[in-house]
Amino acid sequence: MSVAMALGMASPSCVSCSQAAACTATALKVSRPAASGEAPRTPPLHKTPWSCSLIILPGRFARQISRSGSGSGRSNGGDSSCCKCARSHFSERALFQKRANGGSLKRRGSAGYCAGPFLLGANANRSESRLPPLACAAALGSPVKAEEEEQSTNVSELDAVSAFSEIVPDTVIADDFDKFPLTAATVSSALLTGILGLPGSKYKGCLDSALVYGKCMMEEDEKKRISCFVEKALVNVGAALAKEVSGRVSTDVDARLADDSRAIIDKVRSMLKLYGEMQIPLDRLLFRLPATWQGIEAARQLEADGIQTHVTLVYSFVQAAACADAGVSVIQLYVGRARDWARSHEGDPEIAAAIQTGQDPGVALVTRAYNYVHKKGYNTKIMAAAIRNKQDVLSLLGCDYLIVPVKVLQSLKDAPADLDSKFGFERRLSPSAARATQFPAMEKLDQESFLKQLGPYAEQMLKQGLESYSRASERVEESLARIWPPPNM
């Protein structure tokens, strides 16, 4: 029997992910008789098809479970609905229902909340139907006892925003990962430096083992040997994180190679070989490259070869458009930095245009890039970083990834979500809105036209970013050089 059929048999009194999983297991137990003479067998809940599966509910049951306390018996979405639960993130506190027109997170009847497009009709766009990593949309809306309802409505602001975007902690302190479990991660020289500064870090062994990696130790040239150690350390930490997160792990490519496409490609292939030795599959990996013309061209070639890339230091629309046209998997833009720059500088056309229309320049750039990607129908994901506060988060709900500082995450986690507020938690970026956006025709870019369109803000910040990343690489090389060879050698 399929999970859909099993859930169709389950009692609508199951009102949370864990309870629904128990109902699923019960239905499976009923629907899978044991062999003669054996007791009925029920798979452990974490091994049932409910976990990390797309559940298609029959129209009858979809109508039944979408019934709210107001007594409405309508289905929220046609003949069938679906609920996608993320692995290991069942939450008693996150009970959500889909509102037919989607996008807002507000109270609906007495049975639950509407939380973005989780329960969708059979003809709904799957790309707009995704469950956040920190909140599970069981979306079962049958009446419950008052005390159960009170518990289920205890939704934090972090739960609420996670219903629209994937939230990733912005930290290089590995121990922060215990406070806010990662769903995706980036491994950089700055992270290695952070690990070196915490002797008790659980990732310290990744660096220690890199320093005794045989292929690196065989390098006679000291500079090449240390560079090899750094590369191996990045991969060791990345491999460890790949076993802990459900999403992809991005690994930095040395920013000092930013103007050499061939050197970038060779470095990525070298690290990919190391990941292969550790049996990390290709589809779990990204490689983070700088948004220079050469970096974007390297990304184009790597993507054509099936290697996923993550391009950073994107400060202008021309960079974002070039990345999207090159097939880059993830484009990382910076929200707060545009605002910071605008406070003390003038003369950038993109920033001036945003301010003139009353928009935050960082939010405007991320929104424009997101709309361009979805207007064109690309598979590229948009990542917003340099988020300064809650307002930045709320202004970008719907963006694929939000890189949020731990301080802001803690504030969101500690605050109960006011779902009855007239402002609510609303999706600001969506593929449907993007498809309605108009973009002027763009001429085919070459390096000269790309550089002309960067603008003073992007030029300055790209230069500063490359210098900062390069210094981070130099610092970790110096740190590893000081502790090599290890004492026991």
TORDO-985728 format. One record per residue (C-alpha): residue in one letter; chain; x, y, z. Coordinates in Angstrom, 3 decimals. Each point is the difference from the previous one (the first is absolute). Layout:
! residues N
   resn   chain          u          v          w
      A       A          X          Y          Z
...
***
This chain:
! residues 489
   resn   chain          u          v          w
      M       A      0.000      0.000      0.000
      S       A      1.277      3.487     -0.830
      V       A      0.534      2.669      2.623
      A       A     -2.799      2.001     -1.634
      M       A     -2.403     -2.860      0.519
      A       A      1.244     -0.523      3.527
      L       A     -0.537      3.654      0.852
      G       A     -3.402     -0.170     -1.615
      M       A     -0.885     -2.612      2.632
      A       A      1.571      1.923      2.872
      S       A     -2.169      1.778      2.497
      P       A     -0.313      3.780     -0.568
      S       A      0.600      0.474      3.703
      C       A      3.735     -0.241     -0.721
      V       A      0.962      3.651      0.164
      S       A      3.794      0.077     -0.017
      C       A      2.796     -1.515     -2.014
      S       A      0.893     -2.496      2.671
      Q       A     -3.654     -0.933      0.558
      A       A     -0.585     -0.257     -3.742
      A       A      3.055     -2.235     -0.292
      A       A     -1.433     -2.174      2.763
      C       A     -3.282     -0.188     -1.905
      T       A      1.954     -0.915     -3.128
      A       A      1.800     -2.747      1.849
      T       A     -3.307     -1.259      1.365
      A       A     -1.501     -0.036     -3.472
      L       A      3.060     -1.788     -1.338
      K       A     -0.305     -2.500      2.807
      V       A     -3.611     -0.635     -0.934
      S       A      0.721     -0.078     -3.711
      R       A      3.026     -2.303      0.137
      P       A     -1.034     -3.264      1.634
      A       A      2.898     -2.014      1.352
      A       A      0.809     -3.414     -1.281
      S       A     -1.908     -2.861      1.534
      G       A      0.909     -0.493      3.631
      E       A      1.823      3.342      0.320
      A       A     -0.989      3.076      1.925
      P       A     -0.944      3.044     -2.106
      R       A      3.066      2.015     -0.926
      T       A      0.110      3.790      0.141
      P       A      3.108      1.742     -1.338
      P       A      1.706      2.452      2.389
      L       A     -1.420      3.473     -0.552
      H       A      3.275      1.387     -1.265
      K       A      0.037     -2.696     -2.670
      T       A     -3.592      0.368     -1.162
      P       A     -0.640      1.545     -3.419
      W       A     -1.426      3.091      1.772
      S       A      3.455      1.330      0.765
      C       A      1.336      2.154     -2.839
      S       A     -2.673     -1.130     -2.407
      L       A     -2.562      1.756     -2.145
      I       A     -3.380     -0.995      1.369
      I       A     -2.878      0.099     -2.472
      L       A     -3.330      0.023      1.806
      P       A     -3.213     -1.142     -1.685
      G       A     -2.464      2.812     -0.628
      R       A     -2.454     -1.384      2.559
      F       A      2.609     -0.043      2.754
      A       A      1.457      3.340     -1.081
      R       A     -3.433      1.550      0.457
      Q       A     -0.407     -1.752      3.317
      I       A      3.272      1.193      1.492
      S       A     -0.279      3.538     -1.358
      R       A     -3.182      0.529      2.000
      S       A      0.681      2.787      2.515
      G       A     -1.712      0.812      3.252
      S       A     -2.322      2.327     -1.868
      G       A     -1.644     -3.082     -1.486
      S       A      1.070      0.507     -3.598
      G       A      0.150     -3.257     -1.892
      R       A      1.712      1.292     -3.117
      S       A      3.218     -1.408     -1.353
      N       A      2.769      2.547     -0.174
      G       A      1.245     -1.167     -3.321
      G       A     -1.931     -2.041     -2.543
      D       A     -0.119     -3.763     -0.056
      S       A      3.211     -0.733      1.861
      S       A      2.446      1.709      2.284
      C       A      3.527     -0.612      1.059
      C       A      2.099      0.519      3.081
      K       A      3.752     -0.289     -0.145
      C       A      1.699     -0.649      3.332
      A       A      3.709      0.610      0.456
      R       A      2.109     -2.694      1.605
      S       A      0.371      0.164      3.764
      H       A     -1.827      3.290      0.395
      F       A     -3.441     -1.066      1.243
      S       A     -1.273      2.723      2.301
      E       A     -2.948     -0.135      2.369
      R       A     -0.028      3.789     -0.011
      A       A     -0.365      0.507     -3.725
      L       A     -3.512     -0.787     -1.174
      F       A     -0.719      1.736     -3.244
      Q       A     -2.776      0.077     -2.568
      K       A      0.067      1.217     -3.549
      R       A     -2.126      2.996     -0.816
      A       A     -1.345     -0.359     -3.539
      N       A      1.684      3.148     -1.286
      G       A      3.284     -0.845      1.799
      G       A      2.731      2.191      1.305
      S       A     -1.195      1.199      3.400
      L       A      0.397     -1.548      3.406
      K       A     -3.073      0.832      2.077
      R       A     -2.555     -1.636      2.260
      R       A     -2.667     -2.026     -1.789
      G       A     -2.948     -1.165      2.066
      S       A      0.888     -1.747      3.234
      A       A      1.988     -2.852     -1.420
      G       A      3.276      1.381     -1.261
      Y       A      1.771      2.560     -2.145
      C       A      0.543      0.710     -3.667
      A       A      3.715     -0.238     -0.773
      G       A      1.032      0.578     -3.551
      P       A     -0.763     -2.438     -2.826
      F       A      0.296     -3.359      1.771
      L       A     -3.360     -1.562     -0.815
      L       A     -0.489      0.422     -3.702
      G       A     -2.417     -1.283     -2.601
      A       A      0.942     -2.653     -2.526
      N       A      0.836      2.643     -2.611
      A       A      2.046      2.182      2.348
      N       A      3.549      1.004     -0.796
      R       A      2.299     -2.405      1.832
      S       A      2.800      2.574     -0.032
      E       A     -2.107      2.163      2.311
      S       A     -0.834     -2.906      2.308
      R       A      2.780     -0.715      2.447
      L       A      0.196     -0.661      3.702
      P       A      2.447      2.108      1.997
      P       A      2.735     -1.772      1.956
      L       A     -0.987      1.467      3.358
      A       A     -3.776     -0.386     -0.192
      C       A     -2.083     -2.977     -1.050
      A       A     -3.248      0.565     -1.835
      A       A     -2.134     -2.908      1.080
      A       A     -2.932      2.287     -0.799
      L       A     -2.604     -2.231      1.582
      G       A     -2.828      2.284      1.006
      S       A     -2.472     -2.063      1.952
      P       A     -1.404      1.350      3.287
      V       A      2.140     -0.710      3.049
      K       A     -0.339      0.408      3.731
      A       A      0.671      3.463      1.376
      E       A      3.230     -0.972      1.738
      E       A      1.334     -1.758     -3.136
      E       A     -0.918      3.011     -2.098
      E       A      1.813      2.359      2.356
      Q       A      3.157     -2.103     -0.287
      S       A     -0.228     -0.241     -3.788
      T       A     -0.316      3.783     -0.446
      N       A      3.228      0.715      1.852
      V       A      1.819      1.030     -3.161
      S       A      3.178      2.069      0.179
      E       A      0.951      2.656     -2.514
      L       A      2.798     -2.318     -1.130
      D       A     -2.586     -2.711     -0.747
      A       A     -2.054      2.554     -1.904
      V       A      2.774      1.368     -2.225
      S       A      1.304     -3.514     -0.605
      A       A     -3.301     -0.740     -1.697
      F       A      1.095      2.162     -2.935
      S       A      3.804     -0.190     -0.284
      E       A      2.780     -2.356      0.980
      I       A      1.767      1.598      2.959
      V       A      3.751     -0.534      0.367
      P       A      2.013      1.307      2.999
      D       A      2.587      2.634     -0.908
      T       A      2.913     -1.052      2.168
      V       A      3.552     -1.311     -0.217
      I       A     -0.187     -1.280      3.575
      A       A     -0.556     -3.708     -0.437
      D       A     -1.511     -0.359      3.482
      D       A     -2.900      2.254     -1.070
      F       A     -1.124     -2.871     -2.230
      D       A     -1.237     -1.784      3.136
      K       A     -2.312      2.928      0.845
      F       A     -1.373      0.315     -3.524
      P       A      0.392     -3.241     -1.937
      L       A      1.087      0.517     -3.569
      T       A     -1.949     -1.072     -3.044
      A       A      2.739      1.281     -2.314
      A       A      3.550      1.160      0.677
      T       A      2.964      1.854     -1.472
      V       A      3.595     -0.966      0.752
      S       A      2.467      2.872     -0.252
      S       A      3.425      1.042      1.188
      A       A     -1.738      2.166      2.606
      L       A     -1.783     -3.080      1.344
      L       A      3.312     -1.864      0.227
      T       A      1.461      2.912      1.960
      G       A     -3.008     -0.125      2.332
      I       A      0.516     -3.726      0.576
      L       A      3.692      0.531      0.719
      G       A     -1.004      2.575      2.614
      L       A     -2.194     -2.526      1.816
      P       A      2.216     -2.913      1.079
      G       A     -3.026     -1.911      1.290
      S       A     -1.926      0.266     -3.286
      K       A     -1.347     -3.285     -1.307
      Y       A      1.465      0.907     -3.390
      K       A      3.545      0.387      1.337
      G       A      0.771     -3.585     -0.998
      C       A     -0.757      0.895     -3.629
      L       A      2.934      2.417      0.047
      D       A      2.274     -2.369      1.885
      S       A     -0.552     -2.760     -2.526
      A       A      0.657      2.414     -2.876
      L       A      3.455      0.694      1.401
      V       A      0.971     -3.656     -0.333
      Y       A     -1.492     -0.534     -3.460
      G       A      2.616     -1.933     -1.920
      K       A     -0.324      1.704     -3.386
      C       A      0.546      3.422      1.592
      M       A      2.948     -1.159      2.067
      M       A      1.714     -1.196     -3.166
      E       A      0.102      3.560     -1.366
      E       A      3.576      1.226      0.279
      D       A     -0.849      3.658     -0.556
      E       A     -1.189      1.388      3.339
      K       A     -2.467      2.464     -1.543
      K       A     -1.649     -2.727     -2.096
      R       A     -0.058     -2.332      2.998
      I       A     -1.833      2.529      2.186
      S       A     -2.411      0.816     -2.815
      C       A     -0.734     -3.715     -0.305
      F       A     -0.642     -0.229      3.754
      V       A     -2.508      2.863     -0.214
      E       A     -1.781     -1.626     -2.929
      K       A     -0.174     -3.317      1.843
      A       A     -1.217      1.700      3.201
      L       A     -2.807      1.743     -1.915
      V       A     -1.076     -3.320     -1.485
      N       A      0.223     -1.846      3.330
      V       A     -2.267      2.545      1.703
      G       A     -2.303      0.055     -3.022
      A       A     -0.280     -3.794      0.050
      A       A     -0.812      0.056      3.727
      L       A     -2.706      2.626     -0.547
      A       A     -1.431     -1.917     -2.963
      K       A     -0.811     -2.810      2.430
      E       A     -1.805      2.412      2.325
      V       A     -2.074      2.182     -2.312
      S       A     -2.859     -0.965     -2.259
      G       A      0.952      2.481     -2.709
      R       A      3.158      0.781     -1.906
      V       A      3.427      1.023      1.265
      S       A      1.792      2.828     -1.785
      T       A      3.805      0.137      0.018
      D       A      1.967      3.186     -0.605
      V       A      2.428      0.211     -2.888
      D       A      3.070      2.132      0.712
      A       A     -0.924      3.618     -0.824
      R       A      3.569      0.643     -1.142
      L       A     -0.931     -1.926     -3.153
      A       A     -2.880      2.392     -0.778
      D       A      1.430      1.226     -3.316
      D       A      1.020     -3.397     -1.382
      S       A     -2.843     -2.202     -1.249
      R       A      2.241     -2.978     -0.710
      A       A      1.600      0.121      3.462
      I       A     -3.465      0.149      1.616
      I       A     -1.179     -3.031     -1.973
      D       A      3.154     -1.964      0.851
      K       A     -0.383      0.817      3.715
      V       A     -3.637     -1.130      0.004
      R       A      0.895     -3.272     -1.703
      S       A      2.787     -0.579      2.503
      M       A     -2.383      0.477      2.945
      L       A     -2.638     -2.112     -1.696
      K       A      2.501     -2.847     -0.214
      L       A      0.634      0.304      3.750
      Y       A     -3.740     -0.083      0.678
      G       A     -0.197     -3.099     -2.159
      E       A      2.595     -1.694      2.194
      M       A     -2.339      0.659      2.941
      Q       A     -2.991     -1.349     -1.929
      I       A     -1.972      3.241      0.024
      P       A     -2.334     -0.029     -3.025
      L       A      0.221      2.776     -2.556
      D       A     -3.625      1.072      0.465
      R       A      0.711      0.951      3.634
      L       A      2.705      2.483     -0.962
      L       A      0.292      3.591     -1.159
      F       A      3.178      1.950     -0.665
      R       A     -0.001      3.678      0.889
      L       A      1.631      2.291     -2.561
      P       A      0.429      3.797     -0.129
      A       A     -2.234      1.989     -2.354
      T       A      2.778      1.294     -2.230
      W       A     -0.436     -0.466     -3.742
      Q       A      2.523     -2.856      0.135
      G       A     -1.720     -1.542      3.004
      I       A     -3.367      0.023     -1.761
      E       A      1.512     -1.499     -3.164
      A       A      1.619     -2.727      2.114
      A       A     -3.425     -0.658      1.550
      R       A     -1.514     -0.293     -3.492
      Q       A      2.472     -2.725     -0.931
      L       A     -0.329     -1.841      3.304
      E       A     -3.796      0.029     -0.171
      A       A      0.172     -1.333     -3.563
      D       A      2.064     -2.876      1.404
      G       A     -2.589     -0.726      2.686
      I       A      1.863      1.672      2.896
      Q       A     -2.218      2.348      2.018
      T       A      1.280      3.482      0.772
      H       A     -0.821      2.698      2.530
      V       A      1.112      3.485     -1.066
      T       A      0.601      2.609      2.671
      L       A      0.949      3.686      0.191
      V       A     -2.945      0.958     -2.223
      Y       A     -0.730      3.708      0.444
      S       A     -1.687      1.000     -3.252
      F       A     -2.785     -1.198     -2.242
      V       A      2.385     -0.594     -2.903
      Q       A      1.970     -2.456      2.150
      A       A     -3.189     -1.796      1.048
      A       A     -1.310     -0.165     -3.571
      A       A      3.338     -1.263     -1.326
      C       A      0.044     -2.707      2.686
      A       A     -3.560     -1.076     -0.784
      D       A      0.682     -0.081     -3.748
      A       A      3.104     -2.123      0.693
      G       A     -2.113     -2.588      1.817
      V       A      1.419      0.645      3.479
      S       A     -1.786     -2.071      2.656
      V       A      0.050      2.584      2.829
      I       A      0.524      3.776     -0.179
      Q       A      0.925      1.751      3.241
      L       A     -0.868      3.688      0.412
      Y       A      0.465      2.318      2.985
      V       A     -2.881      1.990      1.452
      G       A      1.474      2.173      2.741
      R       A      3.181      0.889     -1.844
      A       A     -1.907      1.943     -2.656
      R       A     -1.735      1.979      2.727
      D       A      3.297      0.609      1.804
      W       A      1.668      1.227     -3.189
      A       A     -2.907      2.301     -0.857
      R       A      0.301      1.814      3.341
      S       A      3.401      1.425     -0.886
      H       A      0.233     -0.207     -3.802
      E       A     -1.796      1.268     -3.069
      G       A      0.203     -0.563     -3.723
      D       A     -1.141     -3.599     -0.433
      P       A     -2.953     -0.118     -2.451
      E       A     -1.580     -3.181      1.413
      I       A      0.110      1.192      3.591
      A       A     -1.242      3.473     -0.961
      A       A     -2.933     -1.499     -1.940
      A       A     -1.027     -2.143      2.965
      I       A      0.167      2.872      2.476
      Q       A     -1.937      2.283     -2.360
      T       A     -2.898     -2.477     -0.016
      G       A      0.097     -0.381      3.800
      Q       A      1.595     -3.467      0.008
      D       A      2.820     -1.342      2.084
      P       A      2.824     -0.414     -2.553
      G       A      1.080     -3.427      1.281
      V       A     -3.529     -1.385      0.108
      A       A     -0.661      1.477     -3.461
      L       A      3.064     -1.730     -1.493
      V       A     -0.889     -3.391      1.487
      T       A     -3.606      0.359     -1.176
      R       A      1.062      0.974     -3.520
      A       A      2.435     -2.914     -0.241
      Y       A     -2.646     -2.426      1.294
      N       A     -2.556      1.296     -2.497
      Y       A      2.474     -0.271     -2.890
      V       A      0.855     -3.609      0.836
      H       A     -3.633     -1.068      0.206
      K       A     -1.094      2.096     -2.970
      K       A      2.575     -1.847     -2.091
      G       A     -0.968     -3.368      1.436
      Y       A      3.498     -0.791      1.276
      N       A      0.637     -2.525      2.777
      T       A      2.341      2.437      1.750
      K       A     -0.629      0.688      3.704
      I       A      0.422      3.430      1.581
      M       A      1.809      0.346      3.323
      A       A     -0.292      3.235      1.991
      A       A      2.840      0.700      2.442
      A       A      1.126      3.002      2.113
      I       A     -3.414      0.064      1.651
      R       A      0.069      2.475      2.876
      N       A     -3.347     -0.315      1.781
      K       A     -3.478     -1.526      0.077
      Q       A     -1.333      2.503     -2.502
      D       A      2.482     -1.217     -2.603
      V       A     -1.248     -3.548      0.575
      L       A     -3.667      0.990     -0.268
      S       A      0.651      2.058     -3.134
      L       A      1.477     -3.017     -1.806
      L       A     -2.357     -2.816      0.988
      G       A     -0.113     -2.400     -2.923
      C       A      3.642      0.432     -0.956
      D       A      1.543     -3.467     -0.378
      Y       A      2.666      0.432      2.706
      L       A      0.333      2.607      2.745
      I       A      3.367      0.110      1.772
      V       A     -0.927      1.385      3.403
      P       A      2.345      1.029      2.852
      V       A     -0.266     -2.086      3.165
      K       A     -1.077      3.050      2.008
      V       A     -2.976      0.579     -2.310
      L       A     -0.806     -3.726     -0.055
      Q       A     -0.105     -0.071      3.784
      S       A     -2.295      3.012      0.043
      L       A     -2.346     -1.700     -2.489
      K       A      0.087     -3.240      1.949
      D       A     -0.834      1.698      3.302
      A       A     -2.902      2.051     -1.349
      P       A     -3.472     -1.547     -0.415
      A       A     -1.423      0.695     -3.449
      D       A     -2.967      2.380      0.034
      L       A     -1.911     -1.781     -2.723
      D       A     -3.099      2.133      0.541
      S       A      1.825      3.213     -0.804
      K       A     -1.371      1.815     -3.023
      F       A      3.548      0.085     -1.335
      G       A      0.418     -3.767      0.452
      F       A      2.805     -2.014     -1.527
      E       A     -0.410      0.367     -3.750
      R       A      1.968     -1.363     -2.907
      R       A      1.786      2.912     -1.657
      L       A      1.774     -1.876     -2.799
      S       A     -1.773     -2.627     -2.074
      P       A      0.448     -1.648     -3.407
      S       A     -3.490      1.097     -1.063
      A       A      0.737      3.669      0.738
      A       A      3.389     -0.344     -1.714
      R       A     -1.592     -1.294     -3.162
      A       A     -2.119      3.145     -0.187
      T       A      3.065      2.268      0.269
      Q       A      1.190      1.743     -3.155
      F       A      3.711      0.227     -0.847
      P       A      1.452      2.006     -2.884
      A       A      1.865     -1.975     -2.652
      M       A      3.656     -0.489      0.926
      E       A      2.806     -0.206     -2.537
      K       A      2.325     -2.972      0.164
      L       A      2.690      0.734      2.561
      D       A      3.718     -0.141     -0.576
      Q       A      2.705      0.896      2.487
      E       A      0.135      3.649     -1.097
      S       A     -3.746      0.628      0.251
      F       A     -0.142     -1.935      3.271
      L       A      2.616      2.236      1.602
      K       A     -1.662      3.176     -1.312
      Q       A     -3.290     -0.913      1.639
      L       A      1.382     -0.903      3.441
      G       A     -0.387      3.470      1.467
      P       A      2.123      1.587      2.745
      Y       A     -1.649     -1.933      2.856
      A       A      0.626     -3.403     -1.562
      E       A      3.514      0.921     -1.079
      Q       A      0.991      1.128      3.484
      M       A     -1.669     -2.825      1.903
      L       A      1.231     -2.716     -2.365
      K       A      3.555      1.258      0.434
      Q       A     -0.344      0.165      3.784
      G       A     -1.598     -3.438      0.126
      L       A      2.787     -1.604     -2.001
      E       A      2.592      1.629      2.231
      S       A     -1.799     -1.211      3.141
      Y       A     -0.320     -3.578     -1.268
      S       A      3.635      0.014     -1.079
      R       A      1.116      1.156      3.444
      A       A     -2.103     -2.758      1.581
      S       A      1.781     -2.571     -2.174
      E       A      3.373      1.414      0.983
      R       A     -0.880     -0.057      3.704
      V       A     -1.021     -3.638      0.011
      E       A      3.149     -0.925     -1.945
      E       A      2.111      1.811      2.579
      S       A     -1.853     -1.737      2.847
      L       A      0.498     -3.459     -1.490
      A       A      3.662      0.748     -0.753
      R       A      0.548      0.816      3.693
      I       A     -1.419     -3.316      1.215
      W       A      1.619     -2.235     -2.633
      P       A      1.541     -2.450      0.421
      P       A     -2.226     -1.371      2.790
      P       A      1.763     -0.760      3.327
      N       A     -0.213     -3.779     -0.461
      M       A      1.876      0.004     -3.305
***
